[in-house]
């Protein structure tokens, strides 16, 4: 049976949540964190960008502080939201992104081992 991957929950580091953890804004931030935790990386980036756009000036920094995402990641999401062709691909990552396949790693290790034995 395959185990479901879970992300560790990020804690909000904004001054409001630090001062008053039971406030309405702290509850709102916890809901944002819970929503972002269940999304894949593309959807997480787009939702964070949407929320930052709704905040207006300073929204990128605020959402970055709440979510733990990089400001550059949120900026990338904003660029993707403004480009309609960004959704044309069903891929989450660009081609070549992510880890190398295990088969490729093993074949390169076999080549290194042959070279050292010769």
N, C-alpha and C positions, 0 to 999 in steps of 0.2 A: 504494500500500500504506500502510495506516494504522500509524503508530508507536504502540507501547504506551507509556502514560504510566508513568513510574517516579518514585517518591518518593526523595528523597535520604535516605540512612540517617542517623538521629539517633544521636548518641553519648551514652551514659549519663554523667551527671554526679554520680552518687552517690559518697560518700567511699570506699566499698569498691572500686569500679572504678577510681577515680583512684589509690589506693594500690597495688593489685595487679591489673593488667589481665588476668592469666592465671588468676585464681582461679575457683572453681566458681560463685560468685555473678555474676562478670563474664560467664561463659559463659551463665548463665541469663538475665541481662539482655539479652545480645545476641540470644538466641532470642526473647525477648519483643518486642524492637525489630523483628526480622525478621518476626515474625508480624503485628504491627500495620502494618507497611509495605505489606503486600499486601491489606489489608482496605479496604472503602469507609468513608466517614466514620461512618456509623451503626454498622456492625459494630465499627469501631475503638473507638468510644466505649463500646459495650456490653462488649467484651472487657476494656478497660481498667478499667471499673467493676467487672466480675466479679473481676478480679485484685486490685483495691483492697479489695473486700469480703473476699476470702480472707485478705488481710494483717492485717485487724483495725485497731486504733487506729494512725493514722499511715499507713495504706495508701494513701490518696488522694495525700498528699504524696510518698510513695515511688514510686508508679507515675507520677506527674507528672514526677518527676525522671528516672526511667528512660526514659519514653516521649517526653518533650518536650511532652505534651499539657497543656493548662491544667487546673488543679484544678477550675475551674467546668465544664469539659467532662466531666470524670470524675464530678462530682456530678450533672450532667444525666443521664449514663448510669445512675447508681445510681437516680435517680428513675424512669427508663424501665424498669429491671429490676423495680422494685417494682410498677409499674402494668401489669396484663395487657393493657389496651387499647392500650398503646404500640406493639404489634406488628401492630395491625389494618390499618394502612396500608402499602402497598407502596412508598410514597415514601421517599426518603432524607432529603430536606429538606422543610421546611414549605412550603406554597404561597406563592409570592412570594419564596422564598429563592434565592440564587444570582445569577448575572449576568443582566442584561437581554438579551433576544434582539437580535441584530444588526439585524433589520428595524425594531425599535422605535427603536433608536439612530439608524439612518439616516433614518427619517421625521422624528424630532425635529430632526436636523441640517438636513434640507431646509427645514423650517419656519423655522428660524433664518436660513438663507441667504436665503430669500424676504423675510423682514422687514428684513434689512439692505440688500437691493438696492432696496427700494421707497422 
